[in-house]
Amino acid sequence: METAKILEILGYTLPSLVTGGVAYFLFESYFKDQQNTRRWLLQKETNKDLLPLRLQAYERLTLLMERIHPAQILVRNTPVSNDKKEYESFIIDQIQHEFEHNLSQQIYVSGECWSIIQTAKNATVQLICIAAQNEKVQTAADLREFVVSSLVDKASPTSAALDLIKQEVGQLW
């Protein structure tokens, strides 16, 4: 008789345990799905607010790359004297000032993009320095001509950065 009672209790308990287990897993799955949905909605809302800021950062960094493009900065800033070292220093200061003005934009772009922008700035400064050290360059006007003519055959250091900025903006959509 005891065995029959135990089997009867097991007959009622086992389906209850299976039903409880299935209900537990279904509810757990449902709650995880709800949590993921809430997280996705919050992320969507955040991205809605963040997208204009990121686009503005990419716009400002594009403008930075255009403003420190060697040909652009040399045309925009004419030498006040014939001293090439003074002009070199002035141009490098202008590049550094433009860069510092846009430092805060790095929080809105990828690390790779910011690294390329820093590299483009440093390469532009290096291009100016190397041109100033050339024996053919005697005056500030010679420096301008030398730098601009050296860019005829090759891309400027800012070109790669501009390409990456365009690529990242394309990925935002």
Rosetta blueprint (number, residue, H / E / L):
1 M L
2 E H
3 T H
4 A H
5 K H
6 I H
7 L H
8 E H
9 I H
10 L H
11 G H
12 Y H
13 T H
14 L H
15 P H
16 S H
17 L H
18 V H
19 T H
20 G H
21 G H
22 V H
23 A H
24 Y H
25 F H
26 L H
27 F H
28 E H
29 S H
30 Y H
31 F H
32 K H
33 D H
34 Q H
35 Q H
36 N H
37 T H
38 R H
39 R H
40 W H
41 L H
42 L H
43 Q H
44 K H
45 E H
46 T H
47 N H
48 K H
49 D H
50 L H
51 L H
52 P H
53 L H
54 R H
55 L H
56 Q H
57 A H
58 Y H
59 E H
60 R H
61 L H
62 T H
63 L H
64 L H
65 M H
66 E H
67 R H
68 I L
69 H L
70 P H
71 A H
72 Q H
73 I H
74 L H
75 V H
76 R H
77 N L
78 T L
79 P L
80 V L
81 S L
82 N L
83 D L
84 K H
85 K H
86 E H
87 Y H
88 E H
89 S H
90 F H
91 I H
92 I H
93 D H
94 Q H
95 I H
96 Q H
97 H H
98 E H
99 F H
100 E H
101 H H
102 N L
103 L H
104 S H
105 Q H
106 Q H
107 I H
108 Y H
109 V L
110 S L
111 G H
112 E H
113 C H
114 W H
115 S H
116 I H
117 I H
118 Q H
119 T H
120 A H
121 K H
122 N H
123 A H
124 T H
125 V H
126 Q H
127 L H
128 I H
129 C H
130 I H
131 A H
132 A H
133 Q H
134 N L
135 E L
136 K L
137 V L
138 Q L
139 T L
140 A H
141 A H
142 D H
143 L H
144 R H
145 E H
146 F H
147 V H
148 V H
149 S H
150 S H
151 L H
152 V H
153 D H
154 K L
155 A L
156 S L
157 P H
158 T H
159 S H
160 A H
161 A H
162 L H
163 D H
164 L H
165 I H
166 K H
167 Q H
168 E H
169 V H
170 G H
171 Q H
172 L H
173 W L
